[in-house]
Structures are given as C-alpha cells and as structure tokens.
Amino acid sequence: MYLGRLAQFRPATGFTIVELLVAMALSLVIAVITTSFAGNVFKSNTQSIYMVQLSQEMRSAIQLISRDIRRSGYSDDALARYLSSQAINSGVILGELDANGVAGCLQVSYKNLTGGSVNAVYRLRTISGVGRVAAHFGATASCTTEIMDSGWADITDPFLADVSALEFQRNASQTDIAENPDTGNVIQVGIEAISIRISASLHSDDTVNRTITNRMQLRNQYLTI
C-alpha cells in the first residue's frame, strides 16, 4: 500500500533539456538545408526563365534579319536576266570585313510585290554602354551611315538584352554550267549564303548570356560570265 502511494507521486517522464536542445538543433539544420535547396531550385528556375527571354529576343532579331536576306535581290525580271546570262545582283552588301572575312554590318535591298525598292541596313549600336541590334530603312542608308544617325531603330530591347556582338559572314560557291562557243567564256552559277551570329547577355544579369548563329541561303542565284 505504501509503495502504491509512492507511485502516485512519481513525476511523469519526458524529454530532458539536453534532448530538447539536440532536437532543436537537428530541426534547425534540416530547415537550413531545406531552405537552401528551395532557394537553389528557385534561382535555377528564374535563370531558366531569363535564358528563355534572352533567347526569344535574340531569335526575333535573327528572324527579322533573315527574312530580309531571303528576299534580297528579288526582281520581277530576274528569270529573264538569268536566261539571258546576265549577272543578277544578290542584293546583299556586307560592311567592312575583318581579317576573318566577318562584317559588323549588313545592307539588303530588294523589290516588294508592288515593284517598290526596299533598303534595310542592320548593325550593332552601343549607347550608354548597352549594345543593341539596330536597323535603318532609309533609301540612302548604308553601312557607312553614321551610327548616331536618328534614323536607326532598335530591334532588340536594350532594357532586356545587352548585345555584345553582331557578325555577318558571306559564303559563296560557283559551278560551271555552260561555255559560250563564240567567246570561250564560261558561264557559272553562284550560290550565296549568309551567316548571322549574335552574342548577348541579360541587361540585369550578365551571367545569363548566350550566342546564337543562323545560316540561310539566298534564294536568288547569280550568274557570272
């Protein structure tokens, strides 16, 4: 009976202070690891979104330039000139070439469906330390047009992308197709292709950067005699 009464006054068992401190420390470590992991995932997702935005901006610029390049040299009498063995102007003029045959400017000319002349010049412009791909559609514009001319229009968003390089390179090949028996001159058909390379980074984070290259063949072949 006495022992039974002592049992009634025995203190309830539970965690000691040391055990509680250890549990709190483990919980804190787990929380830090979880937060760090979540932060890395969030950062990775954010950078992926930024990379997609940057890629879309660069590809939009390349598509715009490529569209004009594919139209270059268009003329409603091109077939007649081809059959008469007259040279057909490709409609593409590169700016000053460096030692590797690369230019930083491209001029494209063609005729639209109504017969009107179209002229477009593309180059890299850097303003306030931010590079952007710019276009000039003036009738007399060329790769020698002043870079600060008011006629330039940005085709990349300088608040989104900082373009560090815009390069154009021409690739051409010729094939003999006939020989004029009267003159002995050989008629050659030429095929031209233009490569475009753009390098850019995010304006807000230069660690997010990439380079895109595109190559397209001109639709109009040209003849040389």
C-alpha positions as CSV (number, residue, x, y, z in Angstrom):
1,M,0.0,0.0,0.0
2,Y,2.8,2.4,0.8
3,L,4.6,1.6,-2.4
4,G,1.4,2.3,-4.3
5,R,1.2,5.7,-2.8
6,L,4.7,6.5,-3.8
7,A,4.0,5.5,-7.3
8,Q,1.2,8.0,-7.4
9,F,3.7,10.9,-6.6
10,R,6.3,9.7,-9.1
11,P,7.0,12.6,-11.6
12,A,5.9,12.0,-15.2
13,T,8.7,11.0,-17.7
14,G,9.5,13.4,-20.6
15,F,12.4,15.0,-22.7
16,T,15.3,16.3,-20.8
17,I,16.7,19.8,-21.6
18,V,19.6,18.2,-23.4
19,E,17.3,16.1,-25.6
20,L,15.2,19.2,-26.4
21,L,18.3,21.2,-27.4
22,V,19.5,18.4,-29.6
23,A,16.1,18.1,-31.3
24,M,16.0,21.9,-31.9
25,A,19.5,21.8,-33.4
26,L,18.6,19.0,-35.7
27,S,15.4,20.8,-36.7
28,L,17.3,24.0,-37.4
29,V,19.8,22.1,-39.6
30,I,17.0,20.4,-41.6
31,A,15.3,23.8,-42.0
32,V,18.5,25.4,-43.3
33,I,19.1,22.6,-45.8
34,T,15.5,22.7,-47.0
35,T,15.6,26.5,-47.4
36,S,18.9,26.3,-49.2
37,F,17.6,23.6,-51.6
38,A,14.4,25.5,-52.3
39,G,16.4,28.7,-52.9
40,N,18.7,26.9,-55.4
41,V,15.6,25.5,-57.2
42,F,14.0,28.9,-57.3
43,K,17.2,30.5,-58.6
44,S,17.6,27.8,-61.2
45,N,14.0,28.3,-62.4
46,T,14.5,32.1,-62.5
47,Q,17.6,31.8,-64.6
48,S,15.9,29.4,-67.0
49,I,13.1,31.9,-67.5
50,Y,15.7,34.7,-68.1
51,M,17.5,32.5,-70.6
52,V,14.3,31.8,-72.4
53,Q,13.5,35.5,-72.6
54,L,17.0,36.3,-73.8
55,S,16.9,33.6,-76.4
56,Q,13.5,34.8,-77.7
57,E,14.8,38.3,-78.0
58,M,17.9,37.2,-80.0
59,R,15.9,34.8,-82.2
60,S,13.4,37.5,-83.0
61,A,16.2,39.8,-84.2
62,I,17.7,37.0,-86.3
63,Q,14.4,36.1,-87.8
64,L,13.8,39.7,-88.8
65,I,17.2,40.0,-90.5
66,S,16.9,36.5,-92.1
67,R,13.5,37.4,-93.6
68,D,15.1,40.4,-95.4
69,I,18.1,38.4,-96.5
70,R,15.9,35.7,-98.1
71,R,14.1,38.5,-100.1
72,S,17.4,40.1,-101.2
73,G,17.8,40.7,-104.9
74,Y,14.2,39.9,-105.7
75,S,13.2,41.3,-109.1
76,D,10.3,40.5,-111.3
77,D,12.6,40.2,-114.3
78,A,15.2,38.0,-112.6
79,L,14.2,34.9,-114.7
80,A,14.7,36.8,-117.9
81,R,18.0,38.1,-116.8
82,Y,19.0,34.6,-115.7
83,L,18.1,33.1,-119.1
84,S,20.0,35.8,-121.0
85,S,23.1,35.1,-118.9
86,Q,23.1,38.5,-117.3
87,A,24.5,38.9,-113.8
88,I,21.9,39.1,-111.1
89,N,22.6,41.3,-108.1
90,S,22.2,39.3,-104.9
91,G,21.1,42.4,-103.1
92,V,23.4,41.8,-100.2
93,I,26.3,44.1,-99.3
94,L,28.5,43.5,-96.3
95,G,30.2,46.3,-94.4
96,E,34.0,46.4,-93.9
97,L,35.4,42.9,-93.4
98,D,37.9,42.0,-90.8
99,A,40.8,39.6,-91.2
100,N,38.5,36.6,-90.9
101,G,36.0,37.9,-93.6
102,V,33.5,38.9,-90.9
103,A,31.5,42.2,-91.1
104,G,29.6,44.0,-88.4
105,C,27.1,45.5,-90.8
106,L,24.7,44.2,-93.5
107,Q,22.8,46.0,-96.2
108,V,19.9,44.3,-98.0
109,S,18.0,45.6,-101.0
110,Y,15.1,44.0,-102.9
111,K,11.8,44.9,-104.6
112,N,8.5,44.4,-102.9
113,L,5.4,42.8,-104.5
114,T,4.3,46.2,-105.9
115,G,7.7,46.8,-107.5
116,G,8.9,49.3,-105.0
117,S,12.5,49.3,-103.8
118,V,13.3,48.3,-100.2
119,N,16.5,49.0,-98.4
120,A,17.5,47.8,-95.0
121,V,20.7,48.1,-93.0
122,Y,21.5,46.1,-89.9
123,R,24.3,46.7,-87.4
124,L,25.3,46.8,-83.7
125,R,24.9,50.1,-81.9
126,T,26.2,50.8,-78.4
127,I,24.5,53.6,-76.4
128,S,25.2,54.3,-72.8
129,G,27.2,51.2,-72.6
130,V,24.4,48.9,-73.8
131,G,24.5,47.2,-77.1
132,R,21.5,46.7,-79.3
133,V,20.8,45.4,-82.8
134,A,19.6,48.3,-84.9
135,A,18.0,48.8,-88.3
136,H,17.9,51.7,-90.8
137,F,15.3,51.6,-93.6
138,G,16.2,54.8,-95.3
139,A,16.5,54.7,-99.1
140,T,20.1,56.0,-99.0
141,A,21.2,54.2,-95.8
142,S,24.3,52.0,-96.0
143,C,26.9,50.5,-93.7
144,T,28.7,53.9,-93.8
145,T,25.7,55.7,-92.3
146,E,26.7,57.4,-89.0
147,I,25.9,55.2,-86.0
148,M,24.3,58.1,-84.2
149,D,22.0,58.9,-87.1
150,S,18.5,59.5,-85.9
151,G,17.1,57.1,-88.5
152,W,18.2,54.0,-86.6
153,A,15.6,51.9,-84.8
154,D,16.4,49.3,-82.2
155,I,15.1,45.8,-82.9
156,T,16.3,44.4,-79.6
157,D,15.2,45.7,-76.3
158,P,18.1,47.4,-74.5
159,F,16.3,47.1,-71.2
160,L,16.2,43.3,-71.6
161,A,19.4,42.4,-73.6
162,D,22.9,43.8,-73.9
163,V,24.2,42.7,-77.3
164,S,27.9,42.3,-77.3
165,A,28.4,41.1,-80.9
166,L,26.6,41.1,-84.2
167,E,28.5,39.4,-87.1
168,F,27.8,38.6,-90.7
169,Q,29.7,36.4,-93.0
170,R,29.2,35.5,-96.6
171,N,29.8,32.0,-98.0
172,A,29.7,31.7,-101.8
173,S,30.3,28.9,-104.3
174,Q,30.3,28.7,-108.1
175,T,29.6,25.9,-110.6
176,D,30.3,25.9,-114.3
177,I,27.1,25.3,-116.2
178,A,27.9,26.2,-119.9
179,E,30.6,27.6,-122.2
180,N,29.9,30.3,-124.9
181,P,31.4,28.8,-128.1
182,D,31.8,32.2,-129.7
183,T,33.8,33.8,-126.9
184,G,35.0,30.8,-125.0
185,N,33.7,32.4,-121.7
186,V,32.4,30.0,-119.1
187,I,29.0,30.8,-117.6
188,Q,28.9,30.0,-113.8
189,V,26.0,29.9,-111.5
190,G,26.8,31.0,-108.0
191,I,25.1,30.2,-104.7
192,E,25.4,32.6,-101.7
193,A,24.7,32.0,-98.1
194,I,24.9,34.5,-95.2
195,S,25.7,33.5,-91.6
196,I,24.5,35.6,-88.7
197,R,26.0,35.5,-85.2
198,I,24.6,37.3,-82.2
199,S,26.0,37.3,-78.7
200,A,24.1,38.9,-75.8
201,S,23.6,38.8,-72.1
202,L,20.7,40.0,-69.8
203,H,20.9,43.7,-69.1
204,S,20.1,43.0,-65.4
205,D,22.4,39.9,-65.0
206,D,25.4,39.5,-67.3
207,T,26.0,36.0,-66.0
208,V,23.0,34.9,-68.1
209,N,24.4,35.0,-71.7
210,R,24.4,33.1,-74.9
211,T,25.3,33.1,-78.5
212,I,23.1,32.2,-81.5
213,T,24.2,31.5,-85.0
214,N,22.0,31.1,-88.1
215,R,22.8,30.5,-91.7
216,M,20.5,30.9,-94.7
217,Q,20.9,30.5,-98.4
218,L,19.9,33.4,-100.7
219,R,17.0,32.4,-102.9
220,N,18.3,34.2,-105.9
221,Q,21.3,32.6,-107.7
222,Y,23.6,34.8,-109.6
223,L,25.5,34.3,-112.8
224,T,29.0,35.3,-113.8
225,I,30.5,35.1,-117.2
